[in-house]
Amino acid sequence: MLDTNVIASGLIAPTGPPGTIFLAWKDRRLDLIVSPTLLREVADILSRSKIARTYGITADAVTGVLHLLHSQAIRVPGRLGIPRTTRDPRDDHILACAVEGHADYIVCGDDDLLSLGRYARIPIVRPATYVRLLEGS
């Protein structure tokens, strides 16, 4: 389970850890779990004019990425409710998606999530840590 910013970063900067993870998913070396909320957030981030200008992301590219996520990721309904858990309640949907999709890891750069260490026995790790785990397997 990748949080919204890891997915967006993987698309924007394919040479860093998020990009490595995103390419591993596209190569089907791992499964990616998404929810409707996560997909909306990815669309919102990638559609921002500043992102489009800075990274040259077109509306067609955003549409293509969203199609790829819809067609190849494991989509959960996003109906699982969890008690407020994170310092920023807007992040709770990430935890719910991971539980609903039976994720092995939650990969993020968000300190509010990382400070938990794990949720429902699912480790929460930084992208660089997850890349090391991928390379070790």
N, C-alpha and C positions, 0 to 999 in steps of 0.2 A: 504494500500500500504506500503510494507516494503522495505526499501532500501537494497541494496546488502549486506552490512555489517551486518545488522540485521538478514537477512536470513542465511548468513554464520555463524554468531555467534550462532544463534539458533541451528544450526546443530552441531557445535563444542562444545558448552558449554550449554547443555540442562537444566542446573539448574538455570540460570539467567533469567532476564526479556526477552531477545530475545528467549530463549528456551521455556519459558512459552507461549509466543505469537505463536511460531511455533507449539507447541503442541496443542494450541487452534485451530489453523488452521487445523491441521491434524484431530482433533476431530470435525471439521466442525462447530465450534462456531463462525467462522469469515471467510470471503472470502479474498483471497489473489490475488492481481492483479500483473501480470508480463508482460514484453515486451521482444522482442528478445534481446535487448541490456542488459537488466537486467539478463536474462538467461545466456548470454555469460559471463557477469561479475561474476556471481555465479560460473559458470564452471571454469573460470580462477582462482578465489580465491581458490576454493576447490582442484584444480589440482596442486597448487604450491607445490613443493617438501618440503619446510619448513613446510607447513601446514600438509601435509601427514605424515611427520616424527613426528612432535610434537603431533598430535592428532590421529595418526593411521588411517587416512582416505585413503581407498584404491580406486583404479580406479573404481571398481565395486560399491562401496558406492556412489561415485560421479555420476555414471551412474544412479543408483537407485534414488537418490535425484532429478536429472534432469528429470527422467521419472515421478516421483511424481509431480513435478512442472508443467510439460507439461500436465499431465492428470487431475490434480485436481485444478489447479489455473485458474483464469480468465485470459486469454491471450488476450492482445490488440495488434494490428498490429505494434504499435510503429511508426506510420507515422505522428503523430501530431507534428507540428513545433511550438515552442514558441520562443518569443524573449529572447535573453540572459538575464538571471535573476539572477543567483547565482554568487558569487565571483569566483567559479570554474565552468566554463562552462561545464565541464564533468559531473556535477550533474544535469544539466537541463533536461536530459532524465527522471530522477526520477519524476520531476514535470509534464512533458508531459504525462508520463504513468499514473500518478494519475488522471490527468484531463481526459485523454482518457478513463480511466476505471471507471470514476465517483466515485472515492475513497471518503470515509468519513474522513479518516485520512492519513497522511504521517507519518510513524514511522521511525525515524532514530537517529543516534548518531552523525551525521555530522554537525559541527558548521556552515558551509556555508549554509546549508539548515535550520537548527534550527534558525539561526539569522533572517530569514524571518518571522517566527511566523505562517504564513499561506500563501497559494498561491491559487488564484482563489477560495477563501472562504473555502479551505481545511486546517484545522489546521495541523501544523507540530509539532510533539511531540516526546519526548524521549521514549524509550521502557518502562522504569519504569512507566512513566505517563500513557502510553497506558494500561499497566497491571492493574493499579488502575482503569482505565475506564472499562476494561473488568470485573473486579471483582465487580464493582458497578452495572453492568447491569444484 
